[in-house]
Amino acid sequence: QVQLVESGGGLVEAGGSLRLSCAASGSIVSINAMGWYRQAPGKQRELVARITSRGSTNYDDSVKGRFTISRDSPKNTVYLQMNSLKPEDTAVYYCNHLQLGMNYWGKGTLVTVSS
């Protein structure tokens, strides 16, 4: 089992920045991927960004150039630096950890961007 604890959500004005963090603990294997998903009211959960244990990244087109995902592998922690935030970025952001074909999820942290 893997446990994920997110932090860093909150309320910010459009154009502002936030940094999300997610710490993983438990039975973690070296080959894995960590990422962030988000779910806005009335919408499906969608991938925002993902980073593998080798450092490969991918982003949703809507956040490219504004968001940066990074990880501290020894600490099993992943970060999402969000800049130039827009009201449409408002959502609950969920941390995800994928290993051995299993997905693990955090409880989510709310990001609200006011216009």
ZAMARGU-4260 file (C-alpha; in steps of 0.2 Angstrom, whole numbers, plus 5000, padded with zeros to 4 digits):
<rodrens>
0) 5000/5000/5000 | 5005/5018/4996 | 4998/5033/5006 | 4998/5050/4998 | 4997/5067/5007
5) 4994/5083/4997 | 4997/5101/5003 | 4998/5118/4996 | 4980/5122/4989 | 4971/5138/4992
10) 4964/5153/4985 | 4974/5164/4973 | 4970/5178/4961 | 4971/5176/4942 | 4989/5177/4937
15) 4996/5171/4954 | 5005/5156/4958 | 5004/5141/4970 | 5015/5126/4973 | 5007/5109/4977
20) 5016/5095/4986 | 5013/5077/4988 | 5022/5065/4999 | 5021/5047/4997 | 5024/5034/5010
25) 5022/5015/5012 | 5028/5001/5000 | 5036/5011/4986 | 5046/5003/4972 | 5059/5012/4963
30) 5050/5011/4946 | 5035/5022/4947 | 5026/5038/4941 | 5019/5052/4951 | 5007/5065/4944
35) 4993/5077/4947 | 4975/5076/4941 | 4962/5088/4943 | 4943/5088/4944 | 4932/5104/4941
40) 4914/5104/4946 | 4903/5094/4934 | 4918/5088/4924 | 4928/5072/4924 | 4945/5070/4932
45) 4959/5074/4920 | 4978/5072/4920 | 4987/5089/4923 | 5005/5083/4923 | 5015/5067/4927
50) 5033/5063/4930 | 5042/5046/4930 | 5055/5039/4941 | 5067/5042/4927 | 5062/5060/4926
55) 5051/5060/4910 | 5037/5072/4911 | 5021/5075/4901 | 5008/5089/4903 | 4991/5093/4897
60) 4991/5106/4884 | 4981/5118/4894 | 4995/5120/4907 | 5011/5119/4896 | 5022/5133/4899
65) 5013/5138/4915 | 5015/5123/4926 | 5030/5113/4931 | 5031/5096/4939 | 5046/5090/4948
70) 5051/5077/4961 | 5062/5073/4975 | 5064/5054/4973 | 5074/5051/4990 | 5059/5060/4999
75) 5046/5052/4987 | 5039/5069/4985 | 5031/5077/4970 | 5028/5095/4967 | 5018/5105/4955
80) 5023/5123/4953 | 5008/5133/4945 | 5011/5150/4938 | 5000/5162/4928 | 4985/5154/4936
85) 4968/5156/4927 | 4950/5154/4934 | 4948/5139/4923 | 4962/5130/4933 | 4950/5130/4948
90) 4948/5112/4953 | 4952/5099/4966 | 4969/5093/4963 | 4973/5075/4966 | 4990/5067/4968
95) 4993/5050/4959 | 5006/5037/4962 | 5007/5023/4949 | 5017/5007/4952 | 5016/4989/4947
100) 5000/4993/4938 | 4992/5000/4953 | 4985/5018/4955 | 4985/5026/4972 | 4976/5043/4975
105) 4977/5057/4988 | 4962/5065/4996 | 4964/5080/4985 | 4967/5098/4988 | 4956/5113/4982
110) 4964/5126/4971 | 4952/5141/4968 | 4958/5155/4956 | 4948/5171/4957 | 4945/5182/4942
</rodrens>
